[in-house]
């Protein structure tokens, strides 16, 4: 192309989950991506967002994102004018001087704080010059925890304005195999249902969430400020019934142990309920509801006790009794009559609950003590350290103590330390309409003990994370990671010893193999080990004292710095262009001061040059790395489909034998159908007459390849031609050649071009065109991510999931579709709608049988 006119494209800033300081018209979030990859339950999530300052003067823009509390931020960077500004993780004490200086100036340019039940907020800001661009990129990591038989990956999206290029991509790869997956959360609504695509194939699963700009304004939890909600992907894996799932990579291993084929252990449980005056009203009402529900769930072989307390302790019965129908009804009557009053003597109540359990030893059972309180100790013994010491001495490691802190007036650190000292956990119960469900949900997690006194043994292992566990509950999981001594897998022997119903059981499998991960996963298993080690050292640091406390703190700090984890012991110093405040990011502990990121002055820098803005008509070009090129038709090579019509001229004939295999998915987990299309013909991909949208694709001349060109026609005067090297936008007599990393909007069409994919959105329709390589040659493969709402659509991409039944397996297979029997052969096909592309088994049949109509109906001539 010799005659080109460079059309300068306005770009701008990135926001991952953004709140604004300026009016929406001042700057534009034109791209918002969340990409999460999960392998061996370890999730790495990258949030990338781009924002453009469209004003003629500088603007301060906030980057504001929510991440799970359980996660560690491991990377943050900004890209401004081609220069990266990387966050640097430092020890908190080393960053303290900058922090203190900022506080003395009264500055607070950013912070990290706890938000709601499961999320933390991170925010920072940068001053962006007129017509400039910035990219924010945040990475965080977390080990998904199994609760009630499933793992949950929570992704929060809150751009605070509708975004043209909005994408959430989740890829799960579990070598053990995925046995179920579901998508839920506030963003999984009826209005957004066709924006979500789920795919599950054996060991892999994909979830795509691609809402259009209009959907981001009109869904149930949307508005003019766009989306604000969660997408939750829940799943579980297949399990070895004995030893579990062990993976090795490099010198490190991770062991997931969660047996389910075990008899439940009868339990002895004492509920210690705060009825002090601060529990007045809704708190007590919800506590009564939850307690009655929990009592109803007790099994007859369980024994239980119930006490309430203010400045005194009140017994339903002074000793534990069996959970018979009569005893349960009596306890429920007691629960309904609990009246809030007085002060709070936590020490006396917990010690009494401990006495009741110690006085009721029962062979073959598991004991647990559950405390619910909403405040600090205000009567009796009020010194937290004395209370903790007395409780620890009384329990003496015989059973776990679980502490539930209701609301934010409670001293959560006191409860957390007391729980950890006694092999339990603390959980905050949030004052909300579903507080009773939170209480019963926690109880359900510990309601079914399967093992006690669990010891994980690894001969040939070193630098192990925690290996002793007092309880293993149904639906949970024990995870241990460590190093393999001398990297010698031959001498590495795992074993688990535990007590089940008063019997010593050993889990081992002499035939079990430790699965080695591919080289690309080497750092992943090592980071799982580092993540677990740091988490457990932070818990020890909270519980220990003296030199042991300092040693745990020192080791946790060293690992946090080595792996660039932002933890309560480290800070991330967020560097910015000269003349801007430097932010120091601290991760808060639960219950600590929420504000933890303080901005600081740097030194004046050189003035920032502004970019001229050039726009034509109603076309909006956003260019991340390259410019859009405006060319004339005379500059373009000849294409045989240049005539703008809904149909496309047939390609020139070829003598090469061609076969292209297509998959037709099914509604359930049965094998998909597949069929072959022979020849490099052009196919009708998607025709939507009422939407005036026509999409056709020309098959490649590579055997078993894909498409070499895809044509998109809108109305009669706008067309997009896409091949593996370029994208052409044709408006009447004007033709624009678009380079990679381009976003463009023309009327109802929005197109995003990247290195290996092209996104196309037209009204309520959204397509993704992937670029694959096979035998050294690139080809295209289109996927319909979002189907038009009305049914007036046709084409290969518009096919609905197949429904069939097996009617004969031998001597040949026959399938029944819509009452008619068809021959089928077990075969395989590559699913190019996914990247990387897996090979799936399928039932191969003629195209006419699979499509339930002539293939000619899908061929464009």
Secondary structure, 3 states (H helix, E strand, C coil): CCCEEEECCCCCECCCCCCCCCCHHHEEEEEEEEEEEEECCEEEEEEEEEEEECCCCCEEEEEEEEEECCCEEEEEEEEECCEEEEEEEEEHHHHHHHHHHHHHCCCCCCEEEEECCCEEEEEEEEEECCCCEEEEEEEEEEECCCECCEEEEEEEECCCCCCCEEEEEEEEECCCCEEEEEEECCCCCHHHHHHEEEEEECCEEEEEECCCCCHHHHCCCCCCCCCCEEEEEEEEECCCCCCCEEEEECCEEEEEECCCCCCCCEEEEEEEEECCHHHCCHHHHHHHHHHHHHHHHCCCCCEEEEEEECCCEEECCCCCEECCHHHHHHHHHHHHCCCCCCCCCHHHHHHHHHHHHHCCCCCCEEEEEEEEECCCCCCCCCCHHHHHHHHHHHHCCCCEEEEEEECCCCCHHHHHHHHHHCCCCEEEECCCCCHHHHHHHHHHHHCCEEEEEEEEEEECEECCCCCEEEEEECCCCEEEEEEEHHHCHHHCEEEEEEEECCEEEEECCCCCCCEECCHHHHHHHHHHHHHHHHHHHHHHHHHCCHHHHHHHHHHHHHHHHHCCCECCCEEEEECCCCCCCEEEEECCCCCCCCCCEEEECCCCCCCCCCCCCCCECCEEEEECCCCEEEECHHHCCCCCCCCCCCCCCCCCCCCCCCCEEEEECECCCCCEEEEEECCCCEEEEEEEHHHCEEEEEEECCCCCCCEEEEEEEECCCEEEEEECCCEEEEECCEEEEECCCEEEEECCEEEEECCCEEEEEECCEEEEEEEEEECCEEEEEEEEEECCCCCCCECHHHCCCECCEEEECCCCEEEEECCEEEEEEEEEEECCCCCCCCEEEEEECCHHHHHCCCHHHHECC
